[in-house]
């Protein structure tokens, strides 16, 4: 009988360990998910029915994943709105550096409105394309492996953001590129660019310049998305106000 009990306990302990390791993602709170999982295992293994932790392993895993989901959705909602890029000095998309000469020359002849209009439309294109990131964040969260989780846990404060950046960047660029191309045309950026360049080339003795607007907006748009994902990650770690659901509050209350 004693051997049977031990056998059952070993399998129970094994199941709990696997649930913690596979079902969880990194915590954004002061108390790590590993510590909480360890406390839970101790309470089960020691037979203490009055253990301090009231969280189940499933709740811990769900709460940690929800933190990432909530953070990424906040970013997409914020940047996908009108002026999400344009009115934000942190991520506002400027004209490509290759057009600096154009800006300088047009400013001198009183045509700065031409490049200002183009710059606005570049930001509008990024705002239209940003919602494409939502599903990619969801996919990246669901695909986290044990190795990913360990790397994030042992990494810096923006470790989850860096994980997303490495996991999502190629796919995100691929998803955003056709949307950017289409939106550049729809918001009038292509027409504004042609108009600006026509005025520029009409000036005497100006050098020839070119710019790939699509690649520029895709690159800067992705930079903006990951910039604010890092902000959300840091906030969920430390700011109770950012824990917007009951599950997040339960998991991340110290």
The 8 nearest C-alpha neighbors of each residue, nearest first, counted from 0:
[[1, 3, 2, 4, 5, 6, 7, 8],
 [2, 0, 4, 3, 5, 6, 7, 8],
 [3, 1, 5, 0, 4, 6, 7, 8],
 [4, 2, 6, 0, 5, 1, 7, 8],
 [5, 3, 7, 1, 6, 2, 8, 0],
 [6, 4, 8, 2, 3, 7, 9, 1],
 [5, 7, 3, 9, 4, 8, 2, 10],
 [8, 6, 4, 10, 5, 9, 11, 3],
 [7, 9, 11, 5, 10, 6, 12, 4],
 [10, 8, 12, 6, 11, 7, 13, 5],
 [9, 11, 13, 7, 12, 8, 14, 6],
 [12, 10, 8, 14, 13, 9, 7, 15],
 [13, 11, 9, 15, 14, 10, 8, 16],
 [12, 14, 10, 16, 11, 15, 9, 17],
 [15, 13, 11, 17, 12, 16, 10, 18],
 [14, 16, 18, 12, 17, 13, 19, 11],
 [17, 15, 13, 19, 18, 14, 20, 12],
 [18, 16, 20, 14, 19, 15, 21, 13],
 [17, 19, 15, 22, 16, 21, 20, 14],
 [18, 20, 16, 17, 22, 23, 21, 56],
 [19, 21, 17, 18, 22, 23, 16, 145],
 [22, 20, 18, 23, 19, 17, 145, 144],
 [23, 21, 60, 18, 19, 20, 24, 57],
 [22, 24, 60, 21, 19, 20, 63, 59],
 [23, 25, 63, 148, 64, 60, 26, 22],
 [26, 24, 152, 148, 63, 151, 32, 27],
 [25, 27, 32, 28, 31, 63, 24, 236],
 [236, 26, 28, 235, 25, 232, 29, 237],
 [29, 27, 236, 30, 26, 251, 237, 31],
 [28, 30, 31, 236, 27, 253, 237, 251],
 [31, 29, 28, 253, 34, 32, 35, 26],
 [32, 30, 33, 34, 26, 29, 28, 35],
 [31, 33, 35, 34, 26, 36, 25, 30],
 [32, 34, 36, 31, 35, 37, 19, 30],
 [35, 33, 37, 31, 36, 32, 38, 30],
 [36, 34, 32, 38, 37, 33, 39, 31],
 [35, 37, 33, 39, 34, 38, 32, 40],
 [36, 38, 34, 40, 35, 39, 33, 41],
 [39, 37, 41, 35, 40, 36, 34, 42],
 [38, 40, 36, 42, 37, 41, 35, 43],
 [39, 41, 37, 43, 42, 38, 44, 36],
 [42, 40, 44, 38, 39, 43, 45, 37],
 [41, 43, 47, 39, 45, 40, 50, 44],
 [44, 42, 40, 46, 41, 45, 39, 47],
 [45, 43, 41, 46, 42, 40, 12, 8],
 [46, 44, 42, 47, 43, 41, 40, 48],
 [45, 47, 43, 44, 48, 42, 41, 49],
 [48, 46, 42, 45, 49, 50, 43, 44],
 [49, 47, 50, 46, 42, 43, 45, 51],
 [48, 50, 47, 51, 42, 52, 46, 53],
 [51, 49, 42, 52, 48, 47, 53, 39],
 [50, 52, 53, 49, 42, 38, 39, 54],
 [51, 53, 54, 50, 39, 38, 35, 55],
 [54, 52, 51, 55, 50, 39, 49, 249],
 [55, 53, 52, 58, 56, 59, 250, 39],
 [54, 56, 58, 57, 59, 53, 39, 52],
 [55, 57, 59, 58, 19, 60, 54, 18],
 [56, 58, 60, 55, 59, 61, 22, 18],
 [59, 57, 61, 55, 56, 60, 62, 54],
 [58, 60, 56, 62, 57, 61, 63, 250],
 [59, 61, 23, 22, 57, 63, 58, 62],
 [60, 62, 58, 64, 59, 63, 65, 57],
 [63, 61, 65, 59, 64, 60, 247, 58],
 [62, 64, 66, 24, 60, 65, 61, 26],
 [65, 63, 61, 66, 67, 62, 24, 68],
 [64, 66, 68, 62, 63, 67, 69, 61],
 [67, 65, 63, 69, 64, 68, 70, 62],
 [66, 68, 70, 64, 65, 69, 71, 63],
 [67, 69, 65, 71, 66, 70, 72, 64],
 [70, 68, 72, 66, 67, 71, 65, 73],
 [71, 69, 67, 73, 231, 68, 72, 66],
 [70, 72, 74, 68, 73, 69, 67, 228],
 [73, 71, 75, 69, 74, 70, 76, 68],
 [74, 72, 70, 76, 71, 75, 77, 69],
 [73, 75, 71, 77, 72, 76, 78, 227],
 [74, 76, 72, 78, 77, 73, 79, 130],
 [77, 75, 73, 79, 74, 78, 72, 80],
 [76, 78, 74, 75, 79, 80, 83, 73],
 [79, 77, 83, 75, 80, 76, 126, 84],
 [78, 80, 126, 129, 76, 75, 77, 130],
 [79, 81, 83, 78, 77, 82, 126, 76],
 [80, 82, 83, 126, 79, 123, 84, 78],
 [83, 81, 85, 86, 84, 80, 87, 123],
 [84, 82, 78, 80, 81, 77, 79, 85],
 [85, 83, 91, 82, 87, 122, 86, 90],
 [84, 86, 82, 91, 122, 87, 83, 119],
 [87, 85, 82, 84, 88, 83, 91, 90],
 [88, 86, 84, 89, 91, 85, 90, 83],
 [87, 89, 91, 90, 86, 85, 84, 92],
 [90, 88, 87, 91, 223, 84, 226, 86],
 [89, 91, 223, 88, 87, 84, 92, 222],
 [92, 90, 84, 85, 88, 87, 89, 93],
 [91, 93, 122, 90, 219, 94, 121, 84],
 [94, 92, 118, 91, 95, 121, 96, 122],
 [93, 95, 118, 96, 98, 92, 99, 117],
 [96, 94, 97, 98, 93, 215, 210, 99],
 [95, 97, 98, 99, 94, 93, 100, 210],
 [96, 98, 95, 99, 210, 208, 209, 100],
 [99, 97, 101, 96, 100, 95, 102, 94],
 [100, 98, 102, 96, 101, 97, 103, 95],
 [101, 99, 103, 98, 102, 104, 97, 208],
 [100, 102, 98, 104, 99, 103, 105, 199],
 [103, 101, 99, 105, 100, 104, 106, 98],
 [102, 104, 100, 106, 101, 105, 99, 107],
 [103, 105, 101, 107, 106, 102, 100, 108],
 [104, 106, 110, 108, 102, 107, 103, 111],
 [107, 105, 111, 109, 103, 104, 108, 110],
 [106, 108, 104, 105, 109, 103, 110, 111],
 [109, 107, 105, 106, 110, 104, 111, 103],
 [108, 110, 106, 107, 111, 105, 112, 104],
 [111, 109, 105, 112, 106, 108, 113, 107],
 [110, 112, 106, 113, 105, 114, 109, 115],
 [113, 111, 115, 110, 114, 116, 109, 106],
 [114, 112, 111, 116, 115, 195, 110, 117],
 [113, 115, 117, 116, 112, 111, 118, 102],
 [116, 114, 112, 118, 117, 113, 111, 119],
 [117, 115, 119, 114, 113, 118, 112, 120],
 [118, 116, 114, 120, 119, 115, 191, 188],
 [117, 119, 115, 121, 120, 116, 94, 93],
 [120, 118, 116, 122, 117, 121, 115, 123],
 [119, 121, 123, 117, 188, 122, 118, 186],
 [122, 120, 118, 124, 123, 119, 117, 216],
 [123, 121, 125, 85, 120, 119, 124, 84],
 [122, 124, 120, 126, 125, 121, 127, 119],
 [123, 125, 182, 121, 127, 122, 126, 183],
 [126, 124, 122, 128, 127, 123, 220, 129],
 [125, 127, 79, 123, 129, 124, 128, 78],
 [126, 128, 124, 125, 129, 79, 123, 182],
 [127, 129, 125, 126, 178, 175, 130, 131],
 [128, 130, 79, 131, 126, 132, 127, 125],
 [131, 129, 132, 133, 75, 128, 79, 127],
 [132, 130, 129, 133, 128, 174, 175, 134],
 [131, 133, 135, 130, 134, 129, 136, 171],
 [134, 132, 136, 135, 131, 130, 75, 72],
 [135, 133, 137, 136, 132, 138, 131, 130],
 [134, 136, 138, 132, 137, 133, 139, 167],
 [135, 137, 139, 133, 134, 138, 132, 140],
 [138, 136, 134, 140, 135, 139, 141, 133],
 [137, 139, 135, 141, 136, 140, 134, 142],
 [140, 138, 136, 142, 137, 141, 135, 143],
 [141, 139, 137, 138, 142, 143, 136, 64],
 [140, 142, 138, 139, 143, 137, 64, 144],
 [143, 141, 139, 140, 138, 144, 137, 147],
 [144, 142, 140, 141, 147, 139, 148, 145],
 [143, 145, 147, 146, 148, 142, 21, 149],
 [144, 146, 148, 147, 21, 149, 20, 143],
 [145, 147, 149, 144, 148, 150, 143, 151],
 [148, 146, 144, 150, 145, 149, 143, 151],
 [147, 149, 145, 151, 146, 150, 24, 152],
 [150, 148, 152, 146, 151, 147, 153, 145],
 [151, 149, 147, 153, 148, 152, 154, 146],
 [150, 152, 154, 158, 148, 149, 153, 159],
 [153, 151, 149, 150, 154, 25, 148, 158],
 [154, 152, 150, 151, 149, 155, 158, 148],
 [153, 155, 151, 158, 152, 150, 156, 157],
 [156, 154, 158, 157, 153, 151, 152, 159],
 [157, 155, 158, 233, 154, 232, 159, 229],
 [156, 158, 160, 155, 159, 229, 161, 232],
 [157, 159, 151, 161, 155, 154, 160, 156],
 [160, 158, 162, 161, 157, 151, 163, 232],
 [161, 159, 163, 157, 162, 158, 229, 164],
 [160, 162, 164, 158, 163, 159, 165, 157],
 [163, 161, 159, 160, 165, 164, 166, 158],
 [164, 162, 166, 160, 161, 165, 167, 159],
 [165, 163, 161, 167, 168, 162, 166, 160],
 [166, 164, 162, 163, 167, 168, 161, 169],
 [165, 167, 163, 164, 162, 168, 139, 169],
 [166, 168, 164, 170, 163, 171, 165, 169],
 [167, 169, 171, 164, 170, 165, 172, 166],
 [170, 168, 172, 171, 167, 173, 166, 165],
 [171, 169, 173, 167, 172, 168, 174, 135],
 [172, 170, 168, 174, 173, 169, 167, 175],
 [173, 171, 175, 169, 170, 174, 176, 168],
 [172, 174, 170, 171, 176, 175, 169, 177],
 [173, 175, 171, 172, 176, 170, 131, 177],
 [174, 176, 172, 178, 173, 128, 177, 179],
 [175, 177, 179, 178, 173, 174, 172, 180],
 [178, 176, 180, 179, 175, 181, 174, 173],
 [179, 177, 181, 175, 176, 180, 128, 182],
 [180, 178, 182, 176, 177, 181, 124, 183],
 [181, 179, 177, 183, 178, 182, 213, 176],
 [180, 182, 178, 184, 179, 183, 177, 185],
 [181, 183, 185, 179, 124, 184, 180, 186],
 [184, 182, 188, 180, 181, 124, 186, 185],
 [183, 185, 187, 182, 181, 189, 186, 188],
 [186, 184, 182, 187, 183, 181, 188, 124],
 [187, 185, 183, 184, 188, 182, 120, 124],
 [186, 188, 184, 190, 185, 189, 191, 183],
 [187, 189, 191, 183, 120, 190, 117, 186],
 [190, 188, 192, 184, 191, 187, 183, 193],
 [189, 191, 193, 187, 192, 188, 194, 184],
 [190, 192, 188, 194, 189, 117, 193, 187],
 [193, 191, 189, 195, 190, 194, 188, 196],
 [194, 192, 190, 196, 195, 191, 197, 189],
 [193, 195, 191, 197, 192, 196, 190, 198],
 [194, 196, 192, 198, 197, 193, 113, 191],
 [195, 197, 199, 193, 198, 194, 200, 192],
 [198, 196, 194, 200, 199, 195, 193, 201],
 [199, 197, 201, 195, 196, 200, 194, 202],
 [198, 200, 196, 201, 197, 202, 195, 101],
 [201, 199, 202, 197, 198, 196, 205, 203],
 [202, 200, 198, 199, 197, 203, 196, 205],
 [201, 203, 200, 199, 205, 204, 198, 104],
 [202, 204, 205, 201, 200, 199, 206, 104],
 [203, 205, 206, 202, 200, 201, 207, 199],
 [204, 206, 203, 202, 207, 200, 199, 104],
 [207, 205, 208, 204, 200, 100, 101, 203],
 [206, 208, 205, 209, 200, 204, 199, 101],
 [209, 207, 206, 97, 98, 210, 101, 100],
 [208, 210, 97, 207, 211, 98, 196, 212],
 [209, 211, 212, 97, 95, 98, 208, 215],
 [212, 210, 213, 214, 215, 209, 95, 216],
 [211, 213, 215, 214, 210, 216, 95, 121],
 [212, 214, 216, 215, 211, 180, 217, 179],
 [215, 213, 217, 216, 212, 211, 218, 176],
 [214, 216, 212, 218, 213, 217, 219, 211],
 [217, 215, 219, 213, 218, 214, 220, 212],
 [216, 218, 220, 214, 215, 219, 213, 221],
 [219, 217, 215, 221, 220, 216, 214, 222],
 [220, 218, 222, 216, 221, 217, 215, 223],
 [219, 221, 217, 223, 222, 218, 125, 216],
 [220, 222, 224, 223, 218, 219, 217, 225],
 [223, 221, 219, 220, 225, 224, 226, 218],
 [224, 222, 226, 220, 90, 221, 225, 219],
 [223, 225, 221, 226, 222, 227, 228, 220],
 [224, 226, 228, 227, 222, 223, 229, 221],
 [227, 225, 223, 224, 229, 228, 222, 230],
 [226, 228, 230, 229, 225, 224, 74, 231],
 [227, 229, 225, 231, 230, 226, 232, 160],
 [228, 230, 232, 227, 231, 226, 160, 157],
 [231, 229, 227, 233, 228, 232, 234, 226],
 [232, 230, 234, 228, 70, 229, 233, 235],
 [231, 233, 229, 235, 230, 234, 228, 236],
 [234, 232, 236, 230, 231, 235, 229, 237],
 [235, 233, 231, 238, 236, 237, 232, 230],
 [236, 234, 232, 241, 237, 238, 233, 27],
 [27, 237, 235, 28, 233, 234, 238, 232],
 [236, 238, 234, 235, 28, 239, 233, 27],
 [237, 239, 234, 240, 235, 241, 236, 242],
 [240, 238, 241, 242, 237, 235, 248, 252],
 [241, 239, 238, 242, 243, 235, 234, 237],
 [240, 242, 239, 235, 243, 238, 234, 231],
 [243, 241, 247, 239, 240, 248, 244, 235],
 [242, 244, 241, 247, 240, 245, 248, 69],
 [245, 243, 247, 246, 242, 248, 249, 241],
 [244, 246, 248, 247, 249, 243, 242, 250],
 [245, 247, 249, 248, 244, 62, 250, 58],
 [248, 246, 250, 242, 244, 249, 245, 62],
 [249, 247, 245, 251, 246, 242, 250, 252],
 [248, 250, 246, 247, 252, 251, 245, 54],
 [249, 251, 247, 248, 252, 62, 246, 59],
 [250, 252, 248, 28, 249, 247, 253, 27],
 [253, 251, 248, 249, 250, 239, 28, 247],
 [252, 251, 30, 29, 28, 250, 249, 248]]
